Amino acid sequence: MALNMFPRFTALSVRLKSYSAACSTLSSSFRLKVEHDRHNQRFTVTPSSGAGPRECAVLQYRFTGEKEVDLMSTYVPEAFRSQGVAALLSQAALDFLVEENLKAHVSCWYIKKYIDDHSLQQYKDLIIT
């Protein structure tokens, strides 16, 4: 598959200031690291507030065709909910769709809500209804 050409992990350090609309409840100095684990088909965020290794947020997807994915689910540990972490994961997944020229089914209720709430027209053409 063409995805094997890319590194197994792509890590991004994101200053949440740039996502202020999606993550307004977090301090602008709070840094999160979004990792894209292509092999396991998921995005993860581990907040840098001393959380243990099990305390990570996850967005899972799966390929349903050569250029088609299903954005299946998001999970954010209770201690990090209502802080914009799921929004950050959702944005990373949508950016992945654009970068890889993919279409997506969205099974996850949160990602559907994120797209609708943020009027993300540039992504709506990528969503299979």
Secondary structure by P-SEA (a helix, b strand, c coil): ccccccccbbbbbccccccccccccccccbbbbbbbcccccbbbbbbccccccccccbbbbbbccccbbbbccccccccccccaaaaaaaaaaaaaaaaabbbbbcccaaaaaaaaaaccccccccccc
